[in-house]
Amino acid sequence: MLRWVTRSLAFGLGALVGAHLGTRFALRSVHAPTPPQMSFLLDNPIRRIYLDPARTIDFAGIHRNAYVLDAGCGSGIHVMEAANRVGPNGRVYALDIQAAMINITARRVEAEQAHNVFMLLAPLERIPLPANSIDCALMISALSEVKERSVVLAEARRVLKPGGALVVGEDVFAPTYSRPTTTRSWLESAGFKLTGWTGNGLAYLLRFVKPVSAAHIAFGR
């Protein structure tokens, strides 16, 4: 009996790992976002242990009355934490390209009656927000999924205020996982400055800022 249970567990684990690797290869090949059917990979108790939304918001430095963009919000696990942190006079924009993911997040927002959260159905390459309007943007398990990263990062720079923060995170179980050094090279090539790093072996967060130009300093913008 014990041998049968052991074999069953081993088979189940092997099947899970195989499915994960297959999904990773498929999504990496086509640069596709995590499908809604796999939203459990983004929102489950185990992931919350090593990539805790509250700690992510703390690391990002999100403060009261801030305007925040969760770019590639997925199932919205960081949205509510950010909404609570910015308060009623702040705003959180939850953006995703997949309507099904937006619907999952919207149901979470409605259940919590978070009136400071606004849903955006749009690609990361075309963020429907004004320039210099966002204090902090999050891209958690999102940047590695897109093909035109330079375009996405240019959009992030456009919407961020001078000195605004962009926090990029990845976890090793994400289908399109990218290493910290790779992510850092993408961001620095786009003109962002690294200001912080944290990780635990299963996930990492990198915090960057949009540099403040001499023109912004001179005109007090």
C-alpha positions as CSV (number, residue, x, y, z in Angstrom):
1,M,0.0,0.0,0.0
2,L,2.8,2.4,1.0
3,R,4.6,1.6,-2.2
4,W,1.5,2.3,-4.3
5,V,1.0,5.7,-2.5
6,T,4.6,6.6,-3.1
7,R,4.4,5.7,-6.7
8,S,1.2,7.7,-7.1
9,L,2.7,10.8,-5.5
10,A,5.8,10.5,-7.7
11,F,3.7,10.1,-10.8
12,G,1.5,13.1,-9.8
13,L,4.5,15.3,-9.1
14,G,6.2,14.2,-12.3
15,A,3.0,15.0,-14.3
16,L,2.8,18.5,-12.6
17,V,6.4,19.3,-13.3
18,G,6.1,18.1,-16.9
19,A,3.0,20.2,-17.4
20,H,4.7,23.2,-16.0
21,L,7.8,22.8,-18.2
22,G,5.6,22.2,-21.2
23,T,3.6,25.4,-20.4
24,R,6.8,27.3,-19.8
25,F,8.2,26.3,-23.2
26,A,5.0,27.0,-25.0
27,L,4.5,30.5,-23.5
28,R,8.2,31.4,-23.9
29,S,8.0,30.5,-27.6
30,V,5.1,32.7,-28.3
31,H,5.6,35.4,-25.6
32,A,2.0,34.8,-24.4
33,P,0.7,35.8,-21.0
34,T,-0.3,33.3,-18.4
35,P,-3.7,32.0,-19.4
36,P,-6.7,32.5,-17.0
37,Q,-7.0,28.7,-16.6
38,M,-3.6,28.8,-14.9
39,S,-4.4,31.8,-12.6
40,F,-3.9,29.4,-9.6
41,L,-0.1,29.7,-10.4
42,L,-0.4,33.4,-9.5
43,D,-2.8,33.2,-6.6
44,N,-2.3,30.4,-4.1
45,P,-1.2,30.2,-0.4
46,I,2.2,28.7,-1.3
47,R,3.1,31.6,-3.6
48,R,1.9,34.1,-1.0
49,I,4.5,32.8,1.3
50,Y,7.6,33.5,-0.9
51,L,6.1,36.4,-2.8
52,D,3.9,38.1,-0.3
53,P,1.8,41.0,-1.6
54,A,2.2,43.1,1.5
55,R,6.0,42.8,1.5
56,T,6.0,43.6,-2.2
57,I,4.0,46.8,-1.5
58,D,6.4,47.6,1.4
59,F,9.4,47.1,-0.9
60,A,7.9,49.3,-3.6
61,G,7.5,52.1,-1.0
62,I,3.8,52.8,-2.0
63,H,2.4,55.5,0.3
64,R,-0.9,57.1,1.1
65,N,-2.5,59.1,-1.7
66,A,-0.1,57.6,-4.3
67,Y,-1.2,56.7,-7.9
68,V,-0.2,53.1,-8.6
69,L,-0.2,51.0,-11.8
70,D,-0.3,47.2,-11.5
71,A,0.8,46.5,-15.1
72,G,-0.1,42.9,-15.9
73,C,-2.2,42.6,-12.8
74,G,-3.3,39.0,-13.6
75,S,-5.7,37.8,-10.9
76,G,-5.1,40.9,-8.9
77,I,-3.3,39.6,-5.8
78,H,-1.3,42.9,-5.4
79,V,-4.2,45.2,-6.3
80,M,-6.1,45.1,-3.1
81,E,-2.9,45.4,-1.0
82,A,-2.0,48.5,-3.0
83,A,-5.6,49.9,-2.7
84,N,-5.5,49.6,1.0
85,R,-2.1,51.3,1.2
86,V,-2.9,54.4,-1.0
87,G,-6.2,55.1,0.8
88,P,-9.4,56.7,-0.5
89,N,-7.6,59.6,-2.1
90,G,-5.1,57.5,-4.0
91,R,-5.7,55.4,-7.1
92,V,-4.7,51.9,-8.3
93,Y,-4.9,51.1,-12.0
94,A,-5.2,47.4,-12.6
95,L,-4.1,46.7,-16.2
96,D,-4.1,43.4,-18.1
97,I,-4.5,42.4,-21.7
98,Q,-6.8,39.5,-20.9
99,A,-10.4,40.2,-20.3
100,A,-10.8,37.1,-18.2
101,M,-8.0,38.2,-15.8
102,I,-9.5,41.7,-15.6
103,N,-12.8,40.0,-14.6
104,I,-11.2,38.0,-11.9
105,T,-9.6,41.1,-10.5
106,A,-12.8,43.1,-10.8
107,R,-14.7,40.5,-8.8
108,R,-12.1,40.8,-6.1
109,V,-12.3,44.6,-6.1
110,E,-16.1,44.5,-6.0
111,A,-16.2,42.1,-3.1
112,E,-13.9,44.4,-1.1
113,Q,-15.8,47.6,-2.3
114,A,-12.5,49.2,-3.3
115,H,-13.7,52.4,-5.0
116,N,-10.1,53.6,-5.6
117,V,-9.3,50.8,-8.1
118,F,-9.8,51.3,-11.8
119,M,-9.7,48.5,-14.4
120,L,-7.8,48.9,-17.6
121,L,-8.1,46.3,-20.4
122,A,-5.1,47.1,-22.5
123,P,-1.6,45.8,-23.6
124,L,1.5,46.8,-21.8
125,E,2.7,48.3,-25.0
126,R,-0.1,50.9,-25.0
127,I,-0.9,52.0,-21.4
128,P,-4.0,54.3,-21.5
129,L,-2.7,56.8,-18.9
130,P,-1.3,60.3,-19.2
131,A,2.5,60.9,-19.1
132,N,4.0,61.6,-15.6
133,S,0.9,60.5,-13.8
134,I,2.0,57.4,-11.8
135,D,4.0,57.3,-8.6
136,C,4.8,53.6,-8.7
137,A,4.3,50.8,-11.2
138,L,4.4,47.1,-10.6
139,M,5.3,44.4,-13.1
140,I,5.1,41.1,-11.3
141,S,5.7,38.1,-13.5
142,A,4.7,40.2,-16.5
143,L,7.7,41.8,-18.2
144,S,9.2,38.4,-19.2
145,E,6.0,37.5,-20.9
146,V,6.2,40.2,-23.6
147,K,8.2,40.3,-26.8
148,E,8.5,44.1,-27.3
149,R,10.1,44.8,-23.9
150,S,11.8,48.0,-25.0
151,V,8.3,49.4,-26.0
152,V,6.8,48.2,-22.7
153,L,9.5,49.9,-20.7
154,A,9.3,53.1,-22.8
155,E,5.6,53.2,-21.9
156,A,6.4,52.6,-18.2
157,R,8.9,55.5,-18.3
158,R,6.3,57.7,-20.0
159,V,3.5,57.2,-17.4
160,L,5.8,57.4,-14.4
161,K,6.5,60.7,-12.7
162,P,10.1,61.8,-12.5
163,G,11.6,59.8,-9.6
164,G,8.8,57.4,-9.7
165,A,9.5,53.7,-9.0
166,L,9.1,50.6,-11.2
167,V,9.2,47.3,-9.3
168,V,9.8,44.2,-11.4
169,G,9.4,40.8,-9.9
170,E,9.7,37.2,-11.0
171,D,9.3,33.8,-9.4
172,V,11.1,30.6,-10.5
173,F,7.8,28.8,-11.1
174,A,6.5,31.4,-13.6
175,P,6.3,29.9,-17.1
176,T,8.5,32.7,-18.6
177,Y,10.9,33.3,-15.6
178,S,13.9,35.5,-16.3
179,R,17.0,35.8,-14.1
180,P,17.7,39.0,-12.0
181,T,20.7,39.8,-14.1
182,T,18.7,39.6,-17.3
183,T,15.9,41.7,-15.9
184,R,18.3,44.3,-14.6
185,S,19.9,44.6,-18.1
186,W,16.5,45.2,-19.7
187,L,15.7,48.0,-17.3
188,E,19.0,49.7,-17.3
189,S,19.1,49.6,-21.1
190,A,15.7,51.4,-21.0
191,G,17.2,54.2,-18.8
192,F,16.0,53.1,-15.4
193,K,18.3,53.2,-12.3
194,L,18.4,50.2,-9.9
195,T,17.7,51.3,-6.3
196,G,16.9,48.1,-4.5
197,W,16.8,44.3,-4.6
198,T,15.3,41.6,-2.5
199,G,14.8,37.9,-2.9
200,N,14.6,34.5,-1.3
201,G,15.7,31.9,-3.8
202,L,12.2,31.3,-5.1
203,A,11.3,34.9,-6.1
204,Y,13.0,38.3,-6.4
205,L,12.0,41.9,-6.7
206,L,14.0,44.7,-8.3
207,R,13.2,48.3,-7.6
208,F,14.1,51.0,-10.2
209,V,13.4,54.7,-10.6
210,K,12.8,56.9,-13.5
211,P,15.7,59.4,-13.3
212,V,14.9,63.1,-12.6
213,S,16.2,65.2,-15.5
214,A,17.8,68.6,-15.1
215,A,14.8,70.1,-16.9
216,H,12.4,68.7,-14.3
217,I,14.6,70.1,-11.5
218,A,14.8,73.5,-13.1
219,F,11.1,73.9,-13.7
220,G,10.0,72.1,-10.5
221,R,8.0,69.5,-12.3
